[in-house]
Amino acid sequence: MSAIIELKDVNLAYSASQTMALEDVNLVIPRGSRTAIVGPNGAGKSSLFKVILGLEKPDTGQVRLLGQEAGLERLIAQKVAYIPQSSQVNWQFPATVFEIVLMGRFAHSKGMFRRPTKADRQIVEQALERLKITDLRHRQIDQLSGGQRQRVFLARALAQEAELYLMDEPLAGIDQATEIMIMDMLKEFQCEGKTSIVIHHDLTTLDAYFDHLVWLHKHVIDSGPMDETLTSENYQATYGIGNGLFLGNAKGGSHV
C-alpha cells in the first residue's frame, strides 16, 4: 500500500515559548487507511495536523503529501478536507447549511469571482442527501445541534471531493446515531480509495473504528496496523502507567 503522507525528521517549536510541539517525527500514513491518532493533551496532535495542512512550517524536516513535496497549497485546497474541533468554529457566523457545504467547492471554482456552477450545486445537493441533512439546507448553522453540525462539515468535505480527510475529534459531543453515521461514512470512503485520519480520544473504540494507529507524544511512539500497535506497552509509553482503561483486543493484556 502506497503512502499518502510521509513525514521525515519533522521538528516544530511553539513560537512564543520555543517549547517543542513535535520532535523528530517520522511517520508514514498508508493510502486508503482509516487512521487514528491518539495521545494525551499537549502531545502535538493538532500541531501535526497543522503541519500536514501547511498551516505551520516545520523548523526542520520534510513533508510529502500525495507523493509531492513542493507546491502543496493548491493540492491541499483541492484534495485535503479538514474538519476542525467543534469548539474551534464560530457558530455565530451568518451562513446557512447549504452555504457552508458549498464552500467545499471553492478550490475547484474558476474565474475571477469563483462563482459556483450548476455542477457545483448538484455536488452539494448530493452531499446533503448522503448525510441526510437535505431538510436543513436553509437552516442557519447556529440553530443546529452538535450532531447536525458535524454532518454539515462532513458534507462540506464530501462536496470538496477530497482524497484525504483530516478530522479533529469529530465524535466529541455528538449523539450516537451521528457517531455511527460518521464512522460508516469513513468505511465508505475507504472503499472508494480515500484516506481518513482522525484525532481520537476514546481508546475503547479504536479497533472497531480504525485499521491503522499512531501513538503520539511529541514524537511517534509507534504506528502501524491496529492489530500490531494496539498494545498495553504503547499505551503506557504514550500516557504513562495504566489506570485500568479497557483496550478491547489490545495485545499484552486487556487492561492497562
C-alpha positions as CSV (number, residue, x, y, z in Angstrom):
1,M,0.0,0.0,0.0
2,S,1.5,3.4,-1.0
3,A,1.9,6.3,1.3
4,I,-0.5,9.3,1.2
5,I,1.6,11.2,3.9
6,E,5.3,10.9,4.7
7,L,7.0,13.0,7.4
8,K,10.7,12.7,7.9
9,D,12.6,14.2,10.9
10,V,10.0,16.9,11.5
11,N,10.6,19.3,14.3
12,L,8.3,22.1,15.3
13,A,8.6,24.5,18.3
14,Y,5.8,26.8,19.6
15,S,6.9,30.3,18.5
16,A,6.0,32.0,21.8
17,S,7.8,29.7,24.2
18,Q,10.1,27.7,21.9
19,T,8.8,24.6,23.7
20,M,8.8,21.7,21.3
21,A,5.4,20.8,19.8
22,L,6.8,18.0,17.6
23,E,10.2,16.2,18.0
24,D,11.9,14.1,15.3
25,V,8.5,12.9,13.9
26,N,8.9,10.2,11.3
27,L,5.6,8.9,10.1
28,V,4.1,7.2,7.1
29,I,0.3,7.0,6.6
30,P,-0.9,4.4,4.1
31,R,-3.3,5.5,1.4
32,G,-6.8,4.1,1.9
33,S,-6.4,3.7,5.6
34,R,-8.7,4.7,8.5
35,T,-6.0,6.0,10.8
36,A,-6.5,7.1,14.4
37,I,-4.0,9.5,16.2
38,V,-4.0,9.2,20.0
39,G,-2.1,10.8,22.7
40,P,-2.5,12.9,25.9
41,N,-3.3,16.6,25.8
42,G,-0.4,18.6,24.6
43,A,1.0,15.6,22.7
44,G,1.2,17.6,19.4
45,K,-1.8,16.0,17.7
46,S,-3.3,19.3,16.5
47,S,0.2,20.6,15.6
48,L,0.7,17.5,13.4
49,F,-2.5,18.4,11.5
50,K,-1.3,22.0,11.1
51,V,2.0,20.7,9.6
52,I,0.2,18.4,7.2
53,L,-2.2,21.2,6.2
54,G,0.6,23.6,5.6
55,L,-0.6,25.9,8.3
56,E,2.6,25.5,10.2
57,K,6.0,25.2,8.5
58,P,8.2,22.8,10.4
59,D,11.5,24.1,11.7
60,T,13.3,21.1,10.2
61,G,12.3,18.0,8.3
62,Q,10.3,17.1,5.2
63,V,6.6,16.7,4.4
64,R,5.4,14.7,1.4
65,L,1.7,14.7,0.6
66,L,0.1,12.6,-2.1
67,G,3.6,12.0,-3.4
68,Q,4.6,15.7,-3.6
69,E,6.9,17.7,-1.5
70,A,6.6,21.2,-3.2
71,G,3.7,23.3,-4.4
72,L,1.3,21.8,-1.9
73,E,-1.0,24.8,-1.5
74,R,-3.3,24.1,-4.5
75,L,-3.1,20.3,-3.8
76,I,-4.2,20.7,-0.2
77,A,-7.0,23.1,-1.2
78,Q,-8.5,20.6,-3.6
79,K,-7.5,17.2,-2.2
80,V,-7.4,17.6,1.6
81,A,-10.5,18.2,3.6
82,Y,-10.2,19.4,7.2
83,I,-12.9,19.1,9.8
84,P,-11.9,21.1,12.9
85,Q,-12.9,20.6,16.5
86,S,-16.4,22.0,17.1
87,S,-15.0,24.3,19.8
88,Q,-12.8,26.0,17.1
89,V,-15.7,27.0,14.9
90,N,-17.5,30.4,15.1
91,W,-21.1,29.0,15.1
92,Q,-22.5,32.6,15.1
93,F,-21.1,33.1,11.6
94,P,-24.2,34.1,9.4
95,A,-24.4,31.2,7.0
96,T,-26.9,28.5,6.0
97,V,-26.1,24.8,5.8
98,F,-26.2,25.0,2.0
99,E,-23.7,27.9,2.0
100,I,-21.3,26.1,4.3
101,V,-21.3,22.9,2.2
102,L,-20.9,25.0,-0.9
103,M,-17.6,26.3,0.5
104,G,-16.2,22.8,-0.3
105,R,-16.4,23.7,-4.0
106,F,-14.4,26.9,-3.7
107,A,-11.0,25.4,-4.6
108,H,-12.5,23.8,-7.7
109,S,-14.1,27.1,-8.9
110,K,-12.6,29.0,-11.8
111,G,-12.7,32.6,-12.9
112,M,-12.1,35.9,-11.1
113,F,-15.2,35.7,-9.0
114,R,-15.2,31.9,-8.4
115,R,-19.0,31.7,-8.9
116,P,-20.4,28.2,-8.3
117,T,-21.6,26.4,-11.3
118,K,-24.7,24.2,-11.8
119,A,-22.4,21.2,-11.4
120,D,-21.1,22.6,-8.1
121,R,-24.7,23.0,-6.7
122,Q,-25.5,19.4,-7.8
123,I,-22.5,18.1,-6.0
124,V,-23.6,20.0,-2.9
125,E,-27.1,18.6,-3.1
126,Q,-25.7,15.1,-3.4
127,A,-23.5,15.7,-0.3
128,L,-26.6,16.9,1.7
129,E,-28.6,13.9,0.6
130,R,-25.8,11.5,1.5
131,L,-25.5,13.0,5.0
132,K,-29.3,13.1,5.4
133,I,-29.4,16.8,6.0
134,T,-31.3,18.0,2.9
135,D,-34.1,19.3,5.1
136,L,-31.6,21.6,6.9
137,R,-30.3,23.3,3.8
138,H,-31.8,26.7,4.6
139,R,-31.1,26.5,8.4
140,Q,-28.6,28.9,10.0
141,I,-25.7,27.0,11.4
142,D,-26.2,28.5,14.9
143,Q,-29.5,26.7,15.0
144,L,-28.0,23.2,14.7
145,S,-27.3,20.5,17.3
146,G,-23.8,19.1,17.8
147,G,-24.5,16.1,15.7
148,Q,-26.1,18.2,12.9
149,R,-23.1,20.5,12.8
150,Q,-20.7,17.5,12.3
151,R,-22.8,16.2,9.5
152,V,-22.7,19.7,7.8
153,F,-18.9,19.8,8.0
154,L,-18.6,16.2,6.7
155,A,-20.9,17.2,3.8
156,R,-18.6,20.1,3.1
157,A,-15.7,17.7,3.0
158,L,-17.6,15.4,0.7
159,A,-18.5,18.2,-1.6
160,Q,-14.8,19.1,-1.8
161,E,-14.2,15.6,-3.4
162,A,-11.1,15.2,-1.3
163,E,-8.8,12.2,-1.2
164,L,-7.7,12.8,2.3
165,Y,-9.9,13.7,5.3
166,L,-8.3,15.1,8.5
167,M,-10.8,15.2,11.4
168,D,-10.0,16.6,14.8
169,E,-12.2,14.9,17.5
170,P,-15.2,14.6,15.2
171,L,-17.1,12.4,17.7
172,A,-16.9,14.8,20.7
173,G,-20.3,15.9,21.9
174,I,-22.5,14.2,19.3
175,D,-25.3,11.7,19.5
176,Q,-24.8,8.0,19.0
177,A,-26.7,7.9,15.7
178,T,-24.4,10.6,14.2
179,E,-21.3,8.8,15.6
180,I,-22.3,5.6,13.8
181,M,-23.1,7.5,10.6
182,I,-19.7,9.2,10.6
183,M,-17.8,6.0,11.1
184,D,-19.8,4.2,8.5
185,M,-19.1,7.1,6.1
186,L,-15.3,6.7,6.7
187,K,-15.7,3.0,5.8
188,E,-17.4,4.0,2.6
189,F,-14.6,6.5,1.9
190,Q,-12.1,3.7,2.4
191,C,-14.0,1.5,-0.1
192,E,-13.7,4.5,-2.6
193,G,-9.9,4.6,-2.0
194,K,-9.9,7.6,0.2
195,T,-8.0,8.1,3.4
196,S,-9.2,9.4,6.8
197,I,-7.0,10.5,9.7
198,V,-8.8,11.1,13.0
199,I,-7.7,12.6,16.3
200,H,-9.5,10.3,18.7
201,H,-9.7,10.0,22.4
202,D,-12.0,7.0,23.1
203,L,-9.4,4.2,23.2
204,T,-12.1,1.6,23.8
205,T,-13.4,2.0,20.2
206,L,-10.1,2.1,18.4
207,D,-10.2,-1.5,17.0
208,A,-13.8,-1.1,16.0
209,Y,-13.5,2.2,14.1
210,F,-10.0,2.2,12.6
211,D,-7.4,-0.1,11.0
212,H,-4.3,2.0,11.5
213,L,-3.0,3.6,14.6
214,V,-0.5,6.3,15.6
215,W,0.6,6.7,19.2
216,L,1.9,10.3,19.6
217,H,3.6,12.2,22.4
218,K,5.5,14.9,20.7
219,H,7.2,12.1,18.8
220,V,5.8,8.9,17.3
221,I,5.8,6.2,20.0
222,D,4.6,3.7,17.4
223,S,2.5,3.4,14.3
224,G,1.2,0.7,12.1
225,P,-1.8,-1.7,11.6
226,M,-4.2,-1.8,14.5
227,D,-3.7,-5.4,15.3
228,E,0.0,-4.8,15.7
229,T,0.1,-1.5,17.6
230,L,-2.9,-1.5,20.0
231,T,-0.9,-2.8,22.9
232,S,-0.6,-2.1,26.6
233,E,3.0,-1.2,26.2
234,N,2.3,1.5,23.7
235,Y,-0.5,2.9,26.0
236,Q,2.0,3.0,28.9
237,A,4.7,4.6,26.8
238,T,2.3,7.3,25.5
239,Y,0.2,8.1,28.6
240,G,2.2,6.8,31.5
241,I,1.3,3.9,33.8
242,G,-2.1,2.5,33.1
243,N,-5.2,3.2,35.1
244,G,-7.4,0.2,34.4
245,L,-8.6,1.5,31.0
246,F,-10.0,-1.2,28.8
247,L,-8.3,-1.5,25.4
248,G,-10.5,-4.1,23.9
249,N,-8.4,-6.5,21.9
250,A,-5.1,-4.9,22.9
251,K,-2.1,-7.2,22.9
252,G,-0.2,-7.6,26.2
253,G,-3.4,-7.8,28.3
254,S,-6.9,-6.4,28.1
255,H,-6.5,-3.9,30.9
256,V,-3.7,-1.4,31.5
